[in-house]
Amino acid sequence: MVGEVTHATVPALHEQAATLELAGDLELDLTGVERIDSSALALLLSLARRARRSGGKLRILHAPTGLVSLAELSGVRSLLALTPG
């Protein structure tokens, strides 16, 4: 992912994610993400849930500090495999 992952871009990302066939583990590299908000957190939780249902796991690489903080404040940090970037 690159650019902004916010309420303005997440609907399109949800549509793209819906077309993914999840089988096994999925890694998302957020190195290029410049801005992120709570709607991105909801998207990532949805992807993590789908990955678990298919027997895999979502790994989020280079997670921005703001995302990690938001996940901790929201009490969902343990539901996401976040590697801070």
WOCOR-V373057 format. One record per pair of residues at least 4 apart in sequence whose C-alpha atoms are under 7 Angstrom apart, sorted by sequence separation. I is the first residue (numbers start at 1). J is the second residue. D is the distance in whole Angstrom. If there is no record, write none. Layout:
# WOCOR-V373057
I;J;D, I;J;D
This chain:
# WOCOR-V373057
5;9;6, 6;10;6, 9;13;6, 10;14;6, 11;15;6, 12;16;6, 13;17;6, 14;18;6, 15;19;7, 36;40;6, 37;41;7, 38;42;6, 39;43;6, 40;44;6, 41;45;6, 42;46;6, 43;47;6, 44;48;6, 45;49;6, 46;50;6, 47;51;6, 48;52;6, 49;53;6, 50;54;6, 51;55;6, 52;56;5, 63;67;6, 64;68;7, 65;69;6, 66;70;6, 67;71;6, 68;72;6, 69;73;6, 70;74;6, 71;75;6, 72;76;6, 5;10;6, 51;56;5, 52;57;6, 63;68;7, 71;76;5, 72;77;5, 51;57;5, 71;77;5, 51;58;6, 48;57;6, 48;58;5, 63;82;6, 65;84;7, 63;83;6, 64;84;6, 60;81;6, 61;82;6, 62;83;6, 63;84;5, 64;85;6, 59;81;5, 60;82;5, 61;83;5, 62;84;5, 63;85;5, 58;81;7, 59;82;6, 60;83;6, 61;84;7, 62;85;3, 61;85;7, 25;51;7, 1;29;6, 2;30;7, 1;30;6, 3;32;6, 4;33;6, 10;39;7, 14;43;7, 22;51;6, 2;32;4, 3;33;5, 4;34;6, 5;35;6, 6;36;5, 10;40;6, 24;54;7, 1;32;6, 2;33;4, 3;34;5, 4;35;5, 5;36;5, 6;37;5, 23;54;6, 24;55;6, 25;56;4, 26;57;6, 27;58;6, 28;59;6, 29;60;6, 30;61;6, 31;62;5, 36;67;7, 1;33;6, 3;35;7, 4;36;6, 5;37;7, 7;39;5, 22;54;6, 24;56;4, 25;57;5, 26;58;5, 27;59;5, 28;60;5, 29;61;5, 30;62;5, 48;80;7, 6;39;6, 23;56;7, 24;57;7, 25;58;6, 26;59;6, 27;60;6, 28;61;6, 29;62;6, 30;63;6, 6;40;6, 5;40;6
